[in-house]
Amino acid sequence: MELETLIEPVVESLGLELVEATFKKEGGRRVLRVIVDREGGVDLDTIAEASRKVSRRLDLEDFGHDSYTLEVSSPGVERPLKSPADFITRVGEKVKVKTFAPVEGSKTHTGTIAAADETAVTIAVEDGERRLAYDDISSSRTVFEWGR
């Protein structure tokens, strides 16, 4: 069973949104990082409860035959953007988008989301606008600006 399919119902039952669930290898150990959020943010008690319930669900499903460390957290001030809906709801916000291949000479595009639809996002950068298809994006996140 796919990781997000196992975790998402547990997270949603707590009134949270599953932002991301990824396995990473860090310092020789496997880390399962689960990022959750909700309108207004999440507090430590909510994260602890989500961690307990996600851990229990994964144990019940006998997920992962190898050992791993579970980390549940909020996205913080710079949230990853994964789906078209993430971009659509953040029109007007500053973002940093990385593409697999260069677009107009660059793989990194930092600017404000000017528009977004189901197939692509348009980023207003210093020298104009760039329309980036979601399939061409390797990673993206909001950018927090201090002092605003």
CYANA upper distance limits for C-alpha pairs under 8 A (distance plus 0.5 A):
  1 MET  CA      5 THR  CA      7.44
  1 MET  CA      6 LEU  CA      7.48
  2 GLU  CA      6 LEU  CA      7.03
  3 LEU  CA      7 ILE  CA      6.85
  3 LEU  CA     21 ALA  CA      7.83
  4 GLU  CA      8 GLU  CA      6.09
  4 GLU  CA     21 ALA  CA      6.91
  5 THR  CA      9 PRO  CA      7.86
  6 LEU  CA     10 VAL  CA      8.16
  6 LEU  CA     57 ARG  CA      7.85
  6 LEU  CA     58 LEU  CA      7.83
  7 ILE  CA     11 VAL  CA      6.81
  7 ILE  CA     18 LEU  CA      8.48
  7 ILE  CA     54 VAL  CA      6.68
  7 ILE  CA     57 ARG  CA      7.91
  7 ILE  CA     58 LEU  CA      8.33
  8 GLU  CA     12 GLU  CA      6.50
  8 GLU  CA     17 GLU  CA      8.28
  8 GLU  CA     18 LEU  CA      6.49
  9 PRO  CA     13 SER  CA      6.53
 10 VAL  CA     14 LEU  CA      7.33
 10 VAL  CA     50 ALA  CA      8.28
 10 VAL  CA     53 LYS  CA      7.25
 10 VAL  CA     54 VAL  CA      6.92
 10 VAL  CA     57 ARG  CA      8.12
 11 VAL  CA     15 GLY  CA      7.39
 11 VAL  CA     16 LEU  CA      5.91
 11 VAL  CA     17 GLU  CA      6.96
 11 VAL  CA     18 LEU  CA      6.81
 11 VAL  CA     36 VAL  CA      7.96
 11 VAL  CA     50 ALA  CA      7.03
 11 VAL  CA     54 VAL  CA      7.96
 12 GLU  CA     16 LEU  CA      5.47
 12 GLU  CA     17 GLU  CA      6.50
 12 GLU  CA     18 LEU  CA      7.93
 14 LEU  CA     50 ALA  CA      7.83
 15 GLY  CA     38 ARG  CA      7.75
 16 LEU  CA     36 VAL  CA      6.76
 16 LEU  CA     37 ASP  CA      6.09
 16 LEU  CA     38 ARG  CA      5.65
 17 GLU  CA     36 VAL  CA      6.02
 17 GLU  CA     37 ASP  CA      5.74
 17 GLU  CA     38 ARG  CA      6.37
 18 LEU  CA     34 VAL  CA      8.06
 18 LEU  CA     35 ILE  CA      6.77
 18 LEU  CA     36 VAL  CA      5.29
 18 LEU  CA     37 ASP  CA      7.27
 19 VAL  CA     34 VAL  CA      8.22
 19 VAL  CA     35 ILE  CA      5.83
 19 VAL  CA     36 VAL  CA      5.83
 19 VAL  CA     37 ASP  CA      7.23
 19 VAL  CA     75 PRO  CA      8.02
 19 VAL  CA     80 PRO  CA      8.05
 19 VAL  CA     82 LYS  CA      8.43
 20 GLU  CA     33 ARG  CA      8.25
 20 GLU  CA     34 VAL  CA      6.30
 20 GLU  CA     35 ILE  CA      5.60
 20 GLU  CA     36 VAL  CA      7.70
 20 GLU  CA     80 PRO  CA      8.45
 21 ALA  CA     32 LEU  CA      7.54
 21 ALA  CA     33 ARG  CA      6.15
 21 ALA  CA     34 VAL  CA      4.93
 21 ALA  CA     35 ILE  CA      6.85
 22 THR  CA     32 LEU  CA      6.24
 22 THR  CA     33 ARG  CA      5.86
 22 THR  CA     34 VAL  CA      7.17
 23 PHE  CA     30 ARG  CA      7.23
 23 PHE  CA     31 VAL  CA      6.08
 23 PHE  CA     32 LEU  CA      5.05
 23 PHE  CA     33 ARG  CA      6.79
 24 LYS  CA     30 ARG  CA      6.30
 24 LYS  CA     31 VAL  CA      5.77
 24 LYS  CA     32 LEU  CA      7.08
 24 LYS  CA     33 ARG  CA      8.13
 25 LYS  CA     29 ARG  CA      6.07
 25 LYS  CA     30 ARG  CA      5.09
 25 LYS  CA     31 VAL  CA      6.61
 26 GLU  CA     30 ARG  CA      6.79
 26 GLU  CA     31 VAL  CA      7.30
 29 ARG  CA     68 TYR  CA      7.24
 29 ARG  CA     69 THR  CA      8.21
 30 ARG  CA     67 SER  CA      7.69
 30 ARG  CA     68 TYR  CA      5.27
 30 ARG  CA     69 THR  CA      6.83
 31 VAL  CA     68 TYR  CA      5.94
 31 VAL  CA     69 THR  CA      5.24
 31 VAL  CA     70 LEU  CA      6.51
 31 VAL  CA     71 GLU  CA      7.58
 32 LEU  CA     68 TYR  CA      7.14
 32 LEU  CA     69 THR  CA      6.46
 32 LEU  CA     70 LEU  CA      5.33
 32 LEU  CA     71 GLU  CA      6.60
 33 ARG  CA     70 LEU  CA      6.62
 33 ARG  CA     71 GLU  CA      5.33
 33 ARG  CA     72 VAL  CA      6.50
 33 ARG  CA     73 SER  CA      8.25
 34 VAL  CA     70 LEU  CA      8.07
 34 VAL  CA     71 GLU  CA      6.59
 34 VAL  CA     72 VAL  CA      5.21
 34 VAL  CA     73 SER  CA      6.93
 35 ILE  CA     72 VAL  CA      6.28
 35 ILE  CA     73 SER  CA      5.50
 35 ILE  CA     74 SER  CA      5.76
 35 ILE  CA     75 PRO  CA      6.32
 36 VAL  CA     42 VAL  CA      8.43
 36 VAL  CA     47 ILE  CA      8.44
 36 VAL  CA     72 VAL  CA      7.79
 36 VAL  CA     73 SER  CA      6.72
 36 VAL  CA     74 SER  CA      5.65
 36 VAL  CA     75 PRO  CA      7.25
 37 ASP  CA     41 GLY  CA      6.31
 37 ASP  CA     42 VAL  CA      6.52
 37 ASP  CA     74 SER  CA      6.15
 37 ASP  CA     75 PRO  CA      7.31
 38 ARG  CA     42 VAL  CA      6.92
 41 GLY  CA     74 SER  CA      8.09
 42 VAL  CA     46 THR  CA      6.70
 42 VAL  CA     47 ILE  CA      7.41
 42 VAL  CA     74 SER  CA      7.12
 43 ASP  CA     47 ILE  CA      6.90
 44 LEU  CA     48 ALA  CA      6.57
 45 ASP  CA     49 GLU  CA      6.70
 46 THR  CA     50 ALA  CA      6.60
 47 ILE  CA     51 SER  CA      6.55
 47 ILE  CA     72 VAL  CA      6.85
 47 ILE  CA     73 SER  CA      6.73
 47 ILE  CA     74 SER  CA      8.13
 48 ALA  CA     52 ARG  CA      6.80
 48 ALA  CA     72 VAL  CA      8.28
 49 GLU  CA     53 LYS  CA      6.73
 50 ALA  CA     54 VAL  CA      6.41
 50 ALA  CA     72 VAL  CA      7.74
 51 SER  CA     55 SER  CA      6.45
 51 SER  CA     70 LEU  CA      8.15
 51 SER  CA     71 GLU  CA      7.88
 51 SER  CA     72 VAL  CA      6.14
 52 ARG  CA     56 ARG  CA      6.65
 53 LYS  CA     57 ARG  CA      6.66
 54 VAL  CA     58 LEU  CA      6.70
 55 SER  CA     59 ASP  CA      6.64
 55 SER  CA     70 LEU  CA      7.90
 56 ARG  CA     60 LEU  CA      6.60
 57 ARG  CA     61 GLU  CA      6.73
 58 LEU  CA     62 ASP  CA      6.54
 58 LEU  CA     63 PHE  CA      5.59
 59 ASP  CA     63 PHE  CA      6.65
 64 GLY  CA     68 TYR  CA      8.33
 75 PRO  CA     79 ARG  CA      5.52
 75 PRO  CA     80 PRO  CA      7.64
 77 VAL  CA    142 THR  CA      8.37
 77 VAL  CA    143 VAL  CA      8.22
 77 VAL  CA    144 PHE  CA      6.55
 78 GLU  CA    141 ARG  CA      6.59
 78 GLU  CA    142 THR  CA      5.42
 78 GLU  CA    143 VAL  CA      5.92
 78 GLU  CA    144 PHE  CA      6.33
 79 ARG  CA    141 ARG  CA      5.75
 79 ARG  CA    142 THR  CA      5.80
 79 ARG  CA    143 VAL  CA      8.37
 80 PRO  CA    139 SER  CA      8.25
 80 PRO  CA    140 SER  CA      6.30
 80 PRO  CA    141 ARG  CA      4.56
 80 PRO  CA    142 THR  CA      7.01
 81 LEU  CA     86 ASP  CA      5.99
 81 LEU  CA     87 PHE  CA      7.14
 81 LEU  CA    139 SER  CA      8.14
 81 LEU  CA    140 SER  CA      5.89
 81 LEU  CA    141 ARG  CA      5.63
 81 LEU  CA    142 THR  CA      7.72
 82 LYS  CA     86 ASP  CA      6.90
 82 LYS  CA    139 SER  CA      8.34
 82 LYS  CA    140 SER  CA      7.81
 83 SER  CA     87 PHE  CA      7.39
 84 PRO  CA     88 ILE  CA      6.60
 84 PRO  CA    116 ALA  CA      7.80
 84 PRO  CA    117 ASP  CA      7.08
 84 PRO  CA    118 GLU  CA      5.94
 84 PRO  CA    119 THR  CA      7.68
 84 PRO  CA    120 ALA  CA      8.01
 84 PRO  CA    121 VAL  CA      8.50
 84 PRO  CA    134 TYR  CA      8.02
 85 ALA  CA     89 THR  CA      6.54
 85 ALA  CA    118 GLU  CA      8.19
 86 ASP  CA     90 ARG  CA      6.98
 87 PHE  CA     91 VAL  CA      7.00
 87 PHE  CA    113 ILE  CA      8.01
 87 PHE  CA    116 ALA  CA      6.55
 87 PHE  CA    121 VAL  CA      7.46
 88 ILE  CA    115 ALA  CA      7.74
 88 ILE  CA    116 ALA  CA      5.55
 88 ILE  CA    117 ASP  CA      6.85
 90 ARG  CA    113 ILE  CA      7.57
 91 VAL  CA    112 THR  CA      8.05
 91 VAL  CA    113 ILE  CA      5.39
 91 VAL  CA    114 ALA  CA      6.44
 91 VAL  CA    115 ALA  CA      6.47
 91 VAL  CA    116 ALA  CA      7.51
 92 GLY  CA    112 THR  CA      6.24
 92 GLY  CA    113 ILE  CA      5.70
 92 GLY  CA    114 ALA  CA      6.56
 93 GLU  CA    112 THR  CA      5.82
 93 GLU  CA    113 ILE  CA      6.28
 93 GLU  CA    142 THR  CA      7.66
 93 GLU  CA    143 VAL  CA      8.47
 94 LYS  CA    110 THR  CA      7.82
 94 LYS  CA    111 GLY  CA      5.86
 94 LYS  CA    112 THR  CA      4.69
 94 LYS  CA    113 ILE  CA      6.90
 94 LYS  CA    142 THR  CA      6.43
 94 LYS  CA    143 VAL  CA      5.96
 94 LYS  CA    144 PHE  CA      8.09
 95 VAL  CA    110 THR  CA      6.20
 95 VAL  CA    111 GLY  CA      6.15
 95 VAL  CA    112 THR  CA      6.46
 95 VAL  CA    113 ILE  CA      7.42
 95 VAL  CA    140 SER  CA      7.58
 95 VAL  CA    141 ARG  CA      6.15
 95 VAL  CA    142 THR  CA      4.74
 95 VAL  CA    143 VAL  CA      5.50
 96 LYS  CA    108 THR  CA      7.50
 96 LYS  CA    109 HIS  CA      6.22
 96 LYS  CA    110 THR  CA      4.84
 96 LYS  CA    111 GLY  CA      7.19
 96 LYS  CA    140 SER  CA      6.13
 96 LYS  CA    141 ARG  CA      6.11
 96 LYS  CA    142 THR  CA      6.81
 96 LYS  CA    143 VAL  CA      6.93
 97 VAL  CA    108 THR  CA      6.31
 97 VAL  CA    109 HIS  CA      5.59
 97 VAL  CA    110 THR  CA      6.77
 97 VAL  CA    137 ILE  CA      7.43
 97 VAL  CA    138 SER  CA      8.31
 97 VAL  CA    139 SER  CA      6.49
 97 VAL  CA    140 SER  CA      4.75
 97 VAL  CA    141 ARG  CA      7.15
 98 LYS  CA    107 LYS  CA      5.92
 98 LYS  CA    108 THR  CA      5.03
 98 LYS  CA    109 HIS  CA      6.73
 98 LYS  CA    137 ILE  CA      6.35
 98 LYS  CA    138 SER  CA      6.08
 98 LYS  CA    139 SER  CA      5.75
 98 LYS  CA    140 SER  CA      6.58
 99 THR  CA    103 VAL  CA      8.02
 99 THR  CA    107 LYS  CA      5.49
 99 THR  CA    108 THR  CA      7.04
 99 THR  CA    136 ASP  CA      6.04
 99 THR  CA    137 ILE  CA      4.77
 99 THR  CA    138 SER  CA      5.50
 99 THR  CA    139 SER  CA      7.51
100 PHE  CA    107 LYS  CA      7.25
100 PHE  CA    136 ASP  CA      6.37
100 PHE  CA    137 ILE  CA      6.60
100 PHE  CA    138 SER  CA      5.94
101 ALA  CA    106 SER  CA      8.45
101 ALA  CA    107 LYS  CA      6.47
101 ALA  CA    136 ASP  CA      7.83
102 PRO  CA    106 SER  CA      5.07
102 PRO  CA    107 LYS  CA      4.91
102 PRO  CA    108 THR  CA      8.47
103 VAL  CA    107 LYS  CA      6.71
109 HIS  CA    123 ILE  CA      8.06
109 HIS  CA    125 VAL  CA      7.55
110 THR  CA    123 ILE  CA      8.10
110 THR  CA    125 VAL  CA      6.72
111 GLY  CA    123 ILE  CA      6.28
111 GLY  CA    124 ALA  CA      5.77
111 GLY  CA    125 VAL  CA      5.08
111 GLY  CA    126 GLU  CA      7.82
112 THR  CA    123 ILE  CA      6.01
112 THR  CA    124 ALA  CA      5.65
112 THR  CA    125 VAL  CA      7.38
113 ILE  CA    121 VAL  CA      7.57
113 ILE  CA    122 THR  CA      6.47
113 ILE  CA    123 ILE  CA      5.16
113 ILE  CA    124 ALA  CA      6.73
114 ALA  CA    121 VAL  CA      8.30
114 ALA  CA    122 THR  CA      5.97
114 ALA  CA    123 ILE  CA      6.01
114 ALA  CA    124 ALA  CA      6.27
115 ALA  CA    121 VAL  CA      6.41
115 ALA  CA    122 THR  CA      5.57
115 ALA  CA    123 ILE  CA      7.74
116 ALA  CA    120 ALA  CA      6.44
116 ALA  CA    121 VAL  CA      4.73
116 ALA  CA    122 THR  CA      6.53
117 ASP  CA    121 VAL  CA      6.97
119 THR  CA    133 ALA  CA      6.40
119 THR  CA    134 TYR  CA      6.64
120 ALA  CA    131 ARG  CA      7.01
120 ALA  CA    132 LEU  CA      5.87
120 ALA  CA    133 ALA  CA      4.59
120 ALA  CA    134 TYR  CA      5.76
121 VAL  CA    131 ARG  CA      6.13
121 VAL  CA    132 LEU  CA      5.86
121 VAL  CA    133 ALA  CA      6.98
121 VAL  CA    134 TYR  CA      7.66
122 THR  CA    129 GLU  CA      6.91
122 THR  CA    130 ARG  CA      5.91
122 THR  CA    131 ARG  CA      4.68
122 THR  CA    132 LEU  CA      6.68
123 ILE  CA    129 GLU  CA      5.98
123 ILE  CA    130 ARG  CA      5.73
123 ILE  CA    131 ARG  CA      6.88
123 ILE  CA    132 LEU  CA      8.20
124 ALA  CA    128 GLY  CA      6.34
124 ALA  CA    129 GLU  CA      4.86
124 ALA  CA    130 ARG  CA      7.05
125 VAL  CA    129 GLU  CA      6.19
125 VAL  CA    130 ARG  CA      7.75
132 LEU  CA    136 ASP  CA      7.26
132 LEU  CA    137 ILE  CA      7.75
133 ALA  CA    137 ILE  CA      7.43
